[in-house]
């Protein structure tokens, strides 16, 4: 009897020893967000945070157990804030800022700071940090390599920690928590790009100077003489290399800049002796002299490593943003690998050159394995210097005023708190080709697109959605935050439309308009005249939702989006009615009475398969102001009778509407791409209209194969031109 008993006892001892060993190996740790090799840089007015691997016992966080002192031993008056899950401790700067001198401080965490099980923390418990007012850069290539080594170490720790968390969870369960609103109206006799901000041009696939049409299509730069409309002709077509994907173009006085992505073969074969890692692609700008439209000349090509994100042009200066995700895991086997971003400029020779390490900045408290490059180039001066500012950390949502550029970077929180995220916004001053970091701020949630942000009278406004629509544990909510010139929160309106998310935003002067949706479309009217106390003035609930809001005047908006139907047929798995799309919808919003906005007119086009480029890209909107005409490309489908899911193709082409506050929405023309007398059976790629533009009294539709010109007086076709 004793032998089995002893065997069981020995087994229990072994299991206990194994568990103790695991707990010892996985000793709770604390890590400063952004620390490299036990040191940290902190921006003067910014908060920063500590991350704990295990929840902290709340009453152990106090001024005796957590303390900041300067290099002379004097205590610094910082304040602390522990998150709800007790795994993040935020350190707020002193009310008057950190002392001017000295600039080096030590954060000490006492062993008395413990987990609920009584374990003390290891890791960054005695952390030296430096306070700076300038964005820090790397002193050498070795320091940059150490940065990526830190990322690799943290990734390994996170993997090990997640595996151990899984083990512990299973063990626990078996045993028993400007100007966006300033619509650009033009008195010129030809179309201009539908830009968000007046004076800040956005790249598009087509531009016109009132005589010629310039477009990137089918791997070519095509220049067409469009005047007179009855005698259009292609004057030149320049093919791009197969490894170049043009995305946008910009016009100068006698220059055209084409920008997009390219894939280089450099870095393979013998070149690897010089470039030990391959090129993954680059943002490429090609500048052409078009003073002779028949024979454009390529003047200059610049390439910045990383994929192209977006671009803007102010006066003669082109700004473009690239994101680079380097193969940093190669540093695990080769610590000396050069991970600096590379640039190639035809003015400087044929090869790629790495950006100097001391020109690469990083955002403190944001350890990121990717780069954002902000580049600037005067396209009118072929010998102008190319400016490239490189930063660690990437964002895809960009807003630009005439004075500042803002990059929004989404940050994900603890994976245990599903749906939790925040957005950091970095502000850069722009002046010709000079780009200077100014400040950064952080708000809860994530942005939808560029229209979620704007700058007005020195303040920055940003609309976000926090949480997830279908997550009952962390239901979504929406908010508008207003930040001052130093990117510090001034005021907010939060907890809008819980359980819904933002589908469109328009910020116009002192007012903000936000559309959210889940079953109906609430349009919120927010008064932001007082940056410290914004408030909701009115709310309108209607079927459907708008994906783009376009201002007519200060009292009227056009919403372009989708109509919806509520299908309360008992087939929904989550006990809520199903929502299905029911055609494209145009809404005319009257906001003369801010407290009582109303939908004064509406138009439903086609059925659920109907789509338009305008619903994803505001630059697809056509506007001829003197005639109050608005238009867009479209492919129309109708729902098949007796079937919920089948659609029947009707036509593809473009629609033109006259939209005014007095008359509402009036269809003026249907410009179908089908030949006269023919009925298309299927939608075809070559007949898909990409853009519409006007020159004098003619509207031009541009598809993937031809240009059609129509009279704006009677909408009869004047001529057609096959481009390819």
C-alpha positions as CSV (number, residue, x, y, z in Angstrom):
1,X,0.0,0.0,0.0
2,X,2.9,2.3,0.7
3,X,4.5,2.0,-2.7
4,X,1.5,3.4,-4.7
5,X,1.1,6.1,-2.1
6,X,4.8,7.1,-2.4
7,X,4.6,7.0,-6.2
8,X,1.6,9.4,-6.1
9,X,3.4,11.6,-3.6
10,X,6.5,11.7,-5.8
11,X,4.3,12.6,-8.8
12,X,2.7,15.5,-7.0
13,X,6.1,16.7,-5.9
14,X,7.4,16.5,-9.4
15,X,4.4,18.4,-10.8
16,X,4.8,21.1,-8.1
17,X,8.5,21.4,-8.9
18,X,7.7,21.7,-12.6
19,X,5.2,24.4,-11.9
20,X,7.6,26.3,-9.6
21,X,10.3,26.0,-12.3
22,X,7.9,27.4,-14.9
23,X,6.9,30.3,-12.6
24,X,10.5,31.0,-11.9
25,X,11.4,31.0,-15.6
26,X,8.4,33.2,-16.3
27,X,9.0,35.7,-13.5
28,X,6.7,38.6,-13.9
29,X,8.5,41.5,-15.7
30,X,8.0,45.1,-16.4
31,X,9.2,46.8,-19.6
32,X,9.2,50.5,-20.6
33,X,7.5,51.0,-23.9
34,X,10.2,52.2,-26.2
35,X,13.2,51.3,-24.1
36,X,16.4,50.0,-25.8
37,X,19.0,48.2,-23.8
38,X,17.6,49.5,-20.5
39,X,17.6,53.2,-21.5
40,X,14.8,55.4,-22.8
41,X,14.2,58.8,-24.4
42,X,11.1,60.7,-23.4
43,X,9.6,63.8,-25.1
44,X,9.4,66.8,-22.8
45,X,5.6,67.1,-22.6
46,X,4.6,63.6,-23.5
47,X,3.3,60.8,-21.2
48,X,4.9,57.4,-21.5
49,X,4.1,54.0,-20.2
50,X,5.3,50.8,-18.5
51,X,4.0,47.4,-19.6
52,X,3.6,44.6,-17.0
53,X,3.4,40.9,-18.0
54,X,1.0,40.2,-15.1
55,X,-1.7,42.4,-13.6
56,X,-0.4,44.6,-10.8
57,X,-1.9,44.6,-7.3
58,X,-3.4,48.0,-7.3
59,X,-2.6,49.1,-3.8
60,X,1.1,48.5,-4.4
61,X,1.3,51.4,-6.9
62,X,2.1,54.5,-4.9
63,X,4.7,57.3,-4.6
64,X,6.8,55.2,-2.3
65,X,7.0,52.2,-4.5
66,X,7.3,54.0,-7.8
67,X,9.5,57.0,-7.9
68,X,11.3,59.3,-10.4
69,X,14.4,61.2,-9.4
70,X,16.8,63.5,-11.3
71,X,20.5,62.8,-11.5
72,X,21.1,64.7,-8.3
73,X,18.6,62.5,-6.4
74,X,15.8,65.0,-6.2
75,X,12.3,63.6,-6.5
76,X,10.4,64.7,-9.6
77,X,6.6,65.4,-9.4
78,X,5.3,63.0,-12.0
79,X,1.8,61.3,-11.7
80,X,0.8,57.8,-12.4
81,X,-2.3,56.1,-14.0
82,X,-3.0,52.4,-13.9
83,X,-5.1,50.9,-16.7
84,X,-8.3,48.9,-16.0
85,X,-6.5,45.6,-16.7
86,X,-3.7,46.7,-14.3
87,X,-1.0,45.8,-16.9
88,X,-0.2,49.4,-18.1
89,X,1.1,52.2,-15.9
90,X,1.1,55.6,-17.6
91,X,3.6,58.2,-16.3
92,X,2.4,61.8,-16.8
93,X,5.0,64.6,-16.9
94,X,5.2,67.2,-14.1
95,X,2.5,70.0,-14.4
96,X,5.3,72.5,-15.2
97,X,7.3,70.0,-17.3
98,X,10.5,68.2,-16.4
99,X,13.3,70.3,-14.9
100,X,15.5,72.0,-17.5
101,X,18.8,70.7,-16.2
102,X,19.9,68.0,-15.8
103,X,17.9,66.1,-18.4
104,X,18.6,62.6,-17.2
105,X,16.3,60.8,-14.7
106,X,15.8,57.4,-13.1
107,X,12.5,55.6,-12.6
108,X,12.7,53.1,-9.7
109,X,10.2,50.4,-9.0
110,X,10.3,48.8,-5.6
111,X,10.1,45.1,-5.0
112,X,7.0,46.0,-3.1
113,X,5.1,46.4,-6.4
114,X,3.7,42.9,-6.8
115,X,1.2,40.7,-8.6
116,X,-1.9,39.5,-6.9
117,X,0.0,36.3,-6.1
118,X,2.7,38.3,-4.3
119,X,5.5,38.0,-6.9
120,X,7.7,41.0,-7.5
121,X,8.6,42.2,-11.0
122,X,11.9,42.0,-12.8
123,X,13.0,43.9,-16.0
124,X,13.0,47.7,-16.2
125,X,12.8,48.3,-12.4
126,X,15.6,50.8,-12.4
127,X,15.3,52.7,-15.7
128,X,17.4,55.6,-16.8
129,X,15.6,57.9,-19.2
130,X,16.5,61.2,-20.9
131,X,14.1,64.0,-21.6
132,X,14.3,65.8,-24.9
133,X,12.4,68.4,-26.9
134,X,13.7,67.2,-30.2
135,X,12.9,63.9,-32.0
136,X,15.8,61.6,-31.3
137,X,17.9,60.0,-34.1
138,X,20.5,57.2,-34.1
139,X,24.1,58.0,-33.6
140,X,25.4,55.1,-35.7
141,X,24.4,52.1,-37.8
142,X,25.3,49.9,-34.9
143,X,22.7,51.7,-32.7
144,X,20.1,51.2,-35.4
145,X,21.0,47.5,-35.5
146,X,20.6,47.3,-31.7
147,X,17.1,48.8,-32.1
148,X,16.1,45.9,-34.3
149,X,17.7,43.4,-32.0
150,X,15.5,44.8,-29.2
151,X,12.5,44.2,-31.4
152,X,13.5,40.6,-32.1
153,X,14.0,40.0,-28.4
154,X,10.6,41.4,-27.6
155,X,8.9,39.3,-30.2
156,X,10.5,36.2,-28.8
157,X,9.4,37.2,-25.3
158,X,5.9,37.9,-26.5
159,X,5.7,34.5,-28.2
160,X,7.0,32.8,-25.1
161,X,4.7,34.8,-22.8
162,X,1.7,34.0,-24.9
163,X,2.5,30.3,-24.8
164,X,3.0,30.5,-21.1
165,X,-0.3,32.5,-20.7
166,X,-2.1,29.8,-22.6
167,X,-0.6,27.1,-20.3
168,X,-1.6,29.1,-17.2
169,X,-5.1,29.7,-18.5
170,X,-5.6,26.0,-19.2
171,X,-4.2,25.1,-15.7
172,X,-6.4,27.7,-14.1
173,X,-9.5,26.4,-15.9
174,X,-8.8,22.9,-15.0
175,X,-8.4,23.9,-11.3
176,X,-11.5,26.0,-11.2
177,X,-10.5,37.2,-16.7
178,X,-8.4,73.4,-43.0
179,X,-9.9,73.0,-44.0
180,X,-11.6,69.8,-44.8
181,X,-14.9,71.6,-45.0
182,X,-13.7,74.4,-47.3
183,X,-15.0,73.0,-50.6
184,X,-12.8,74.1,-53.4
185,X,-15.0,76.0,-55.9
186,X,-13.3,76.9,-59.1
187,X,-14.2,79.6,-61.6
188,X,-11.8,78.1,-64.2
189,X,-13.1,76.7,-67.5
190,X,-11.9,73.2,-66.8
191,X,-12.0,70.5,-64.1
192,X,-9.7,70.4,-61.1
193,X,-9.1,67.5,-58.8
194,X,-11.6,67.2,-56.0
195,X,-9.1,68.0,-53.3
196,X,-9.8,67.8,-49.6
197,X,-8.0,71.1,-48.7
198,X,-7.9,74.2,-50.8
199,X,-4.3,74.9,-52.1
200,X,-3.2,71.3,-51.4
201,X,-3.3,69.3,-54.6
202,X,-3.8,65.5,-54.5
203,X,-2.5,63.1,-57.1
204,X,-5.0,61.5,-59.4
205,X,-5.0,59.2,-62.5
206,X,-6.0,62.2,-64.7
207,X,-5.4,65.9,-64.9
208,X,-6.2,68.6,-67.4
209,X,-4.9,72.1,-68.2
210,X,-7.9,73.1,-70.2
211,X,-6.5,72.0,-73.6
212,X,-4.8,68.7,-73.0
213,X,-5.8,65.7,-70.9
214,X,-3.0,63.8,-69.1
215,X,-3.7,60.4,-67.8
216,X,-1.9,57.3,-66.6
217,X,-3.6,54.2,-68.1
218,X,-2.7,50.7,-69.1
219,X,1.0,51.2,-68.1
220,X,1.3,54.4,-70.2
221,X,1.4,58.2,-69.7
222,X,-1.1,59.4,-72.4
223,X,-1.4,63.0,-73.5
224,X,-4.5,63.8,-75.5
225,X,-5.3,67.1,-77.2
226,X,-9.0,67.5,-76.1
227,X,-9.8,70.9,-77.7
228,X,-11.6,71.2,-80.0
229,X,-13.9,68.4,-78.6
230,X,-14.9,67.3,-82.1
231,X,-11.3,66.7,-83.1
232,X,-9.6,64.9,-80.2
233,X,-6.3,63.2,-80.8
234,X,-3.5,61.4,-78.8
235,X,-0.3,63.4,-79.2
236,X,2.0,61.2,-77.3
237,X,1.9,57.9,-75.3
238,X,4.9,57.0,-73.1
239,X,5.1,53.4,-71.9
240,X,6.4,52.6,-68.4
241,X,8.8,49.7,-67.6
242,X,7.0,46.5,-66.7
243,X,8.4,46.8,-63.1
244,X,6.8,50.3,-62.6
245,X,3.2,50.6,-61.5
246,X,2.1,54.3,-61.9
247,X,-0.5,55.4,-59.4
248,X,-0.9,59.2,-59.6
249,X,0.2,62.2,-61.6
250,X,0.7,65.9,-60.8
251,X,0.9,68.9,-63.2
252,X,3.4,71.7,-63.0
253,X,3.8,74.7,-65.4
254,X,5.5,72.6,-68.1
255,X,6.2,69.5,-66.1
256,X,4.4,66.3,-65.3
257,X,5.3,64.2,-62.3
258,X,4.2,60.5,-62.3
259,X,4.4,58.7,-59.0
260,X,3.8,55.0,-58.1
261,X,5.5,51.8,-57.1
262,X,8.5,50.0,-58.7
263,X,10.3,46.8,-58.1
264,X,14.1,46.8,-58.7
265,X,16.3,43.8,-59.4
266,X,19.1,45.5,-57.6
267,X,20.5,43.6,-54.7
268,X,20.6,40.2,-56.4
269,X,23.5,38.2,-57.6
270,X,26.9,40.0,-57.5
271,X,25.3,43.2,-56.1
272,X,24.6,41.4,-52.8
273,X,28.2,42.0,-51.9
274,X,27.3,45.6,-51.6
275,X,23.6,45.3,-50.7
276,X,23.2,42.2,-48.5
277,X,19.4,42.4,-48.4
278,X,17.1,42.6,-51.5
279,X,15.0,45.6,-52.5
280,X,11.4,44.9,-51.7
281,X,10.1,47.8,-53.9
282,X,10.3,51.6,-53.9
283,X,8.2,54.7,-54.4
284,X,9.2,56.2,-57.7
285,X,8.7,59.7,-59.1
286,X,9.4,60.4,-62.7
287,X,9.5,64.0,-63.8
288,X,8.8,64.8,-67.5
289,X,9.3,68.0,-69.4
290,X,6.1,68.4,-71.5
291,X,6.8,71.8,-73.1
292,X,6.7,69.8,-76.3
293,X,3.6,67.7,-75.9
294,X,4.5,65.6,-78.9
295,X,7.8,64.5,-77.4
296,X,7.8,64.6,-73.6
297,X,11.3,64.2,-72.1
298,X,12.1,62.3,-68.9
299,X,14.2,64.7,-66.8
300,X,14.6,62.9,-63.5
301,X,13.8,59.7,-61.6
302,X,13.9,59.3,-57.9
303,X,13.2,56.2,-55.9
304,X,12.7,55.9,-52.1
305,X,12.7,52.4,-50.7
306,X,9.3,51.3,-49.5
307,X,5.7,51.1,-50.9
308,X,4.0,54.3,-51.9
309,X,1.3,55.5,-49.5
310,X,0.0,58.9,-50.7
311,X,1.2,62.3,-52.0
312,X,0.3,66.0,-52.0
313,X,1.6,69.1,-53.9
314,X,1.8,72.7,-52.6
315,X,2.8,75.2,-55.2
316,X,5.8,73.5,-57.0
317,X,6.8,71.1,-54.1
318,X,5.7,67.5,-54.3
319,X,5.5,65.6,-51.0
320,X,5.1,61.9,-51.0
321,X,5.0,59.3,-48.2
322,X,6.4,55.8,-48.3
323,X,6.3,52.9,-45.8
324,X,9.1,50.4,-45.6
325,X,9.0,47.0,-43.8
326,X,12.6,45.9,-43.8
327,X,13.7,42.3,-43.5
328,X,14.8,43.0,-39.9
329,X,14.7,39.3,-38.9
330,X,17.9,38.9,-41.0
331,X,19.6,40.7,-38.1
332,X,19.1,37.6,-36.0
333,X,21.8,35.8,-38.1
334,X,23.7,38.8,-39.2
335,X,23.8,41.6,-36.5
336,X,25.9,43.8,-38.9
337,X,23.3,43.8,-41.7
338,X,22.5,47.3,-43.0
339,X,18.8,48.0,-42.5
340,X,18.9,51.6,-43.4
341,X,16.3,52.7,-46.0
342,X,17.9,53.4,-49.5
343,X,17.4,56.2,-52.0
344,X,18.2,56.4,-55.7
345,X,18.3,59.7,-57.6
346,X,19.2,59.9,-61.3
347,X,20.8,63.3,-60.5
348,X,23.3,61.5,-58.2
349,X,24.0,58.3,-60.3
350,X,22.5,54.9,-60.8
351,X,22.9,53.1,-57.5
352,X,20.9,53.1,-54.3
353,X,22.4,54.9,-51.3
354,X,21.5,54.3,-47.7
355,X,20.1,57.1,-45.6
356,X,22.7,58.1,-42.9
357,X,21.8,56.7,-39.5
358,X,21.9,60.1,-37.9
359,X,19.1,61.2,-40.3
360,X,16.8,58.4,-39.1
361,X,14.6,59.5,-36.3
362,X,12.4,57.5,-34.0
363,X,9.4,58.2,-31.9
364,X,10.1,57.6,-28.2
365,X,7.8,55.0,-26.6
366,X,7.0,53.5,-30.0
367,X,9.3,50.6,-30.9
368,X,8.3,49.9,-34.5
369,X,10.0,47.6,-37.0
370,X,9.0,49.7,-40.0
371,X,10.0,53.1,-41.5
372,X,8.0,56.0,-42.8
373,X,9.7,58.2,-45.3
374,X,8.5,61.7,-46.0
375,X,10.1,63.0,-49.2
376,X,9.9,66.5,-50.8
377,X,11.0,67.6,-54.3
378,X,10.5,70.7,-56.4
379,X,9.2,69.3,-59.7
380,X,9.8,72.6,-61.6
381,X,13.5,72.6,-60.8
382,X,15.2,69.5,-62.2
383,X,18.3,70.1,-60.1
384,X,16.6,70.7,-56.8
385,X,17.7,68.7,-53.8
386,X,15.6,65.7,-52.9
387,X,14.7,65.9,-49.2
388,X,14.0,62.6,-47.4
389,X,13.0,62.4,-43.7
390,X,13.0,58.9,-42.3
391,X,11.2,57.8,-39.2
392,X,10.6,54.5,-37.5
393,X,6.9,53.8,-37.3
394,X,4.4,53.8,-40.1
395,X,0.9,55.1,-40.8
396,X,-1.4,55.0,-43.8
397,X,-3.8,57.8,-42.9
398,X,-2.4,61.2,-43.9
399,X,-3.8,64.7,-43.6
400,X,-2.1,67.8,-45.0
401,X,-2.8,71.5,-44.7
402,X,-0.8,74.2,-46.4
403,X,1.4,74.4,-43.3
404,X,1.5,71.0,-41.7
405,X,1.4,67.3,-42.5
406,X,-0.1,64.8,-40.0
407,X,0.5,61.0,-40.0
408,X,-1.9,58.8,-38.0
409,X,-0.5,55.5,-36.7
410,X,-2.8,53.0,-35.2
411,X,-1.5,51.2,-32.1
412,X,-3.0,48.0,-30.8
413,X,-3.2,47.4,-27.1
414,X,-3.2,44.3,-25.0
415,X,-4.5,41.4,-27.0
416,X,-6.5,40.3,-24.0
417,X,-8.7,43.4,-24.4
418,X,-10.2,42.7,-27.8
419,X,-10.9,45.8,-29.9
420,X,-8.7,48.1,-27.8
421,X,-6.6,50.4,-30.0
422,X,-5.4,54.0,-30.1
423,X,-4.1,56.3,-32.7
424,X,-0.9,58.3,-32.4
425,X,-0.7,61.4,-34.6
426,X,2.6,63.0,-35.6
427,X,2.7,66.6,-36.8
428,X,5.3,67.9,-39.2
429,X,5.7,71.5,-40.4
430,X,6.2,71.8,-44.2
431,X,7.8,74.8,-45.9
432,X,8.9,74.3,-49.5
433,X,11.1,71.2,-49.2
434,X,11.8,71.5,-45.5
435,X,10.0,69.0,-43.2
436,X,10.3,69.5,-39.5
437,X,8.8,67.4,-36.7
438,X,6.6,69.5,-34.4
439,X,4.7,67.4,-31.9
440,X,2.7,64.2,-31.4
441,X,-0.6,63.3,-29.7
442,X,-2.6,60.2,-28.9
443,X,-6.4,59.5,-28.9
444,X,-8.4,56.4,-28.4
445,X,-9.7,54.4,-31.4
446,X,-8.8,54.4,-35.1
447,X,-9.5,56.7,-38.0
448,X,-11.4,55.8,-41.1
449,X,-9.5,57.9,-43.7
450,X,-8.1,61.4,-44.4
451,X,-11.5,63.0,-44.0
452,X,-11.4,61.9,-40.3
453,X,-8.8,64.6,-39.7
454,X,-8.4,68.3,-40.3
455,X,-6.8,71.5,-39.1
456,X,-8.7,74.6,-38.2
457,X,-7.5,77.9,-36.6
458,X,-4.5,76.2,-35.0
459,X,-6.4,73.1,-33.7
460,X,-6.3,69.6,-35.0
461,X,-9.6,67.6,-35.1
462,X,-9.8,63.9,-35.4
463,X,-12.8,61.5,-35.5
464,X,-12.3,57.9,-34.4
465,X,-14.1,54.6,-33.7
466,X,-13.1,52.6,-30.7
467,X,-14.0,49.0,-30.1
468,X,-15.8,46.7,-32.5
469,X,-19.4,46.8,-33.8
470,X,-20.1,43.1,-33.2
471,X,-18.1,42.7,-29.9
472,X,-20.5,42.7,-26.9
473,X,-17.5,42.6,-24.6
474,X,-16.0,45.8,-26.0
475,X,-18.8,47.5,-28.0
476,X,-17.8,50.2,-30.4
477,X,-18.3,53.9,-29.8
478,X,-17.3,57.0,-31.7
479,X,-15.8,60.3,-30.8
480,X,-14.4,63.6,-32.0
481,X,-11.2,64.9,-30.3
482,X,-9.8,68.4,-30.6
483,X,-6.0,68.8,-30.0
484,X,-4.2,72.1,-29.7
485,X,-1.1,73.2,-31.6
486,X,1.1,71.1,-29.3
487,X,-1.1,68.0,-29.9
488,X,-2.5,68.1,-26.4
489,X,-6.2,67.3,-25.9
490,X,-8.3,70.4,-25.7
491,X,-11.9,69.0,-25.9
492,X,-13.9,66.0,-27.0
493,X,-17.3,64.6,-27.8
494,X,-17.3,60.9,-27.0
495,X,-19.6,57.9,-26.7
496,X,-21.5,58.6,-30.0
497,X,-23.6,55.9,-31.5
498,X,-22.5,53.0,-29.3
499,X,-22.5,49.7,-31.3
500,X,-21.9,51.5,-34.6
501,X,-18.8,52.7,-36.5
502,X,-18.0,55.7,-38.6
503,X,-18.6,55.5,-42.3
504,X,-17.9,59.1,-43.3
505,X,-16.8,62.4,-41.8
506,X,-16.7,66.0,-43.1
507,X,-15.2,68.8,-41.0
508,X,-16.2,72.2,-42.2
509,X,-15.1,75.3,-40.3
510,X,-16.7,75.3,-36.9
511,X,-18.9,72.3,-37.6
512,X,-18.2,68.6,-37.8
513,X,-20.5,66.1,-39.6
514,X,-20.1,62.4,-38.7
515,X,-22.1,59.5,-40.3
516,X,-22.2,56.2,-38.3
517,X,-24.1,53.1,-39.2
518,X,-25.3,49.7,-38.0
519,X,-29.0,49.5,-38.9
520,X,-29.8,53.1,-39.7
521,X,-27.6,56.1,-40.7
522,X,-27.3,58.7,-37.9
523,X,-25.8,62.0,-39.2
524,X,-24.4,63.9,-36.2
525,X,-24.0,67.7,-36.4
526,X,-21.3,68.8,-33.9
527,X,-20.5,72.4,-33.0
528,X,-16.7,72.6,-32.6
529,X,-16.4,76.4,-32.4
530,X,-15.2,76.2,-28.8
531,X,-12.3,73.8,-29.0
532,X,-12.6,73.0,-25.2
533,X,-16.3,72.3,-25.3
534,X,-17.5,70.8,-28.5
535,X,-21.1,69.6,-28.4
536,X,-23.6,67.6,-30.5
537,X,-26.3,70.0,-31.8
538,X,-28.4,67.6,-33.9
539,X,-28.9,64.1,-35.1
540,X,-30.7,62.6,-38.1
541,X,-31.5,58.9,-38.5
542,X,-32.3,57.6,-42.0
543,X,-32.0,54.3,-43.8
544,X,-28.6,53.6,-45.5
545,X,-25.3,55.3,-45.0
546,X,-23.0,57.8,-46.7
547,X,-19.3,56.9,-47.5
548,X,-18.5,60.4,-48.7
549,X,-19.9,63.8,-47.7
550,X,-19.4,66.7,-50.1
551,X,-20.4,70.3,-49.1
552,X,-22.5,72.5,-51.4
553,X,-22.4,75.5,-49.1
554,X,-22.3,76.0,-45.3
555,X,-25.8,74.8,-44.9
556,X,-26.1,71.8,-47.3
557,X,-24.2,68.6,-47.8
558,X,-24.5,65.8,-50.4
559,X,-24.0,62.3,-49.1
560,X,-23.0,59.5,-51.5
561,X,-23.3,56.0,-50.2
562,X,-25.6,53.0,-50.1
563,X,-29.3,52.4,-49.4
564,X,-30.0,49.5,-47.1
565,X,-32.9,47.2,-46.2
566,X,-33.6,45.5,-42.9
567,X,-34.3,41.8,-43.3
568,X,-36.0,40.7,-40.1
569,X,-36.6,37.2,-41.4
570,X,-35.4,35.2,-38.4
571,X,-32.3,34.0,-40.3
572,X,-29.7,36.1,-38.4
573,X,-27.5,34.1,-36.0
574,X,-27.0,36.9,-33.5
575,X,-30.7,37.6,-33.0
576,X,-30.4,41.0,-34.8
577,X,-32.1,41.7,-38.1
578,X,-29.9,41.3,-41.2
579,X,-28.9,44.5,-43.1
580,X,-28.4,44.3,-46.8
581,X,-27.3,46.9,-49.4
582,X,-30.0,48.1,-51.7
583,X,-28.4,50.2,-54.4
584,X,-26.4,53.4,-54.5
585,X,-27.9,56.3,-52.6
586,X,-27.5,60.1,-53.0
587,X,-28.8,62.2,-50.1
588,X,-29.2,66.0,-49.9
589,X,-28.8,67.1,-46.3
590,X,-30.2,70.4,-45.2
591,X,-28.4,71.6,-42.1
592,X,-29.7,75.2,-42.0
593,X,-31.2,74.3,-38.6
594,X,-28.2,72.7,-36.9
595,X,-30.3,71.3,-34.2
596,X,-32.7,69.6,-36.6
597,X,-30.8,68.4,-39.7
598,X,-33.0,66.8,-42.4
599,X,-32.7,64.8,-45.6
600,X,-34.4,67.1,-48.1
601,X,-34.1,64.9,-51.1
602,X,-32.8,61.4,-52.1
603,X,-32.1,59.3,-55.1
604,X,-31.7,55.5,-55.2
605,X,-29.8,54.0,-58.1
606,X,-30.1,50.3,-59.1
607,X,-29.9,47.3,-56.8
608,X,-27.4,45.8,-54.4
609,X,-24.8,45.1,-57.1
610,X,-24.6,48.7,-58.2
611,X,-21.2,50.3,-57.5
612,X,-19.2,53.4,-58.3
613,X,-15.5,54.4,-57.8
614,X,-16.8,57.5,-56.0
615,X,-17.8,55.3,-53.0
616,X,-14.2,54.5,-52.3
617,X,-12.3,57.5,-53.9
618,X,-13.6,61.1,-53.6
619,X,-11.5,62.1,-56.6
620,X,-13.9,60.2,-58.8
621,X,-16.5,63.0,-58.2
622,X,-17.2,65.3,-61.2
623,X,-18.3,68.9,-60.4
624,X,-19.1,71.7,-62.8
625,X,-20.0,74.6,-60.5
626,X,-21.6,77.0,-63.0
627,X,-24.3,74.4,-63.9
628,X,-24.4,72.8,-60.4
629,X,-23.6,69.5,-62.0
630,X,-22.3,66.5,-60.1
631,X,-21.4,63.3,-61.7
632,X,-19.6,59.9,-61.2
633,X,-18.8,56.7,-63.0
634,X,-21.2,53.9,-62.3
635,X,-22.1,50.2,-63.1
636,X,-25.8,49.6,-62.4
637,X,-27.3,46.2,-61.5
638,X,-30.9,45.4,-60.6
639,X,-32.1,42.7,-58.2
640,X,-33.4,39.7,-59.9
641,X,-37.1,39.1,-59.2
642,X,-37.7,36.3,-56.8
643,X,-34.1,36.1,-55.7
644,X,-32.4,37.8,-52.8
645,X,-28.8,37.3,-53.9
646,X,-28.9,37.5,-57.7
647,X,-28.4,40.7,-59.7
648,X,-28.9,41.5,-63.4
649,X,-26.5,43.8,-65.1
650,X,-28.2,46.9,-66.6
651,X,-25.5,49.3,-67.9
652,X,-22.2,50.9,-67.2
653,X,-21.2,54.5,-67.8
654,X,-21.7,57.7,-65.9
655,X,-24.5,59.7,-64.4
656,X,-24.9,63.5,-64.2
657,X,-27.1,65.3,-61.7
658,X,-28.0,68.9,-61.1
659,X,-28.1,69.2,-57.3
660,X,-29.2,72.5,-55.6
661,X,-30.8,73.3,-52.3
662,X,-33.9,74.7,-54.1
663,X,-34.5,72.0,-56.7
664,X,-33.0,69.0,-55.0
665,X,-31.5,66.1,-57.0
666,X,-32.4,66.1,-60.7
667,X,-31.0,63.5,-63.1
668,X,-29.7,65.4,-66.2
669,X,-27.9,62.7,-68.2
670,X,-27.1,59.0,-68.4
671,X,-23.8,58.6,-70.4
672,X,-23.8,54.9,-71.2
673,X,-20.7,53.2,-72.5
674,X,-22.7,50.8,-74.7
675,X,-22.7,51.7,-78.4
676,X,-26.0,53.2,-79.8
677,X,-28.6,50.5,-80.2
678,X,-26.6,47.9,-78.4
679,X,-27.4,46.4,-75.0
680,X,-24.4,45.1,-73.0
681,X,-24.9,41.8,-71.4
682,X,-22.0,41.9,-69.0
683,X,-19.9,44.6,-67.4
684,X,-16.6,44.9,-69.2
685,X,-13.3,46.2,-67.8
686,X,-12.4,48.2,-71.0
687,X,-15.7,50.1,-70.8
688,X,-15.4,51.0,-67.2
689,X,-15.3,54.8,-66.9
690,X,-12.6,55.9,-64.5
691,X,-13.1,59.6,-64.4
692,X,-15.2,62.5,-65.8
693,X,-13.9,66.0,-66.4
694,X,-15.1,69.2,-68.2
695,X,-13.4,71.7,-70.5
696,X,-15.4,74.7,-71.4
697,X,-18.8,73.4,-72.5
698,X,-18.0,69.7,-72.8
699,X,-17.8,66.8,-70.4
700,X,-15.3,64.1,-71.1
701,X,-15.6,60.5,-69.9
702,X,-12.4,58.5,-69.6
703,X,-12.6,54.7,-69.7
704,X,-9.8,52.1,-70.0
705,X,-9.8,52.3,-73.8
706,X,-11.3,55.6,-75.0
707,X,-12.4,59.2,-74.3
708,X,-15.9,60.4,-75.2
709,X,-16.8,64.1,-75.4
710,X,-20.4,65.3,-74.7
711,X,-22.0,68.7,-74.9
712,X,-22.9,70.1,-71.6
713,X,-25.8,71.9,-73.2
714,X,-27.7,68.9,-74.5
715,X,-25.5,65.9,-73.4
716,X,-25.2,64.6,-77.0
717,X,-22.0,62.9,-77.9
718,X,-19.6,65.1,-79.8
719,X,-16.9,62.6,-80.6
720,X,-15.1,59.4,-79.4
721,X,-11.4,58.7,-79.4
722,X,-9.8,55.2,-79.0
723,X,-6.8,55.7,-76.8
724,X,-5.5,52.1,-77.0
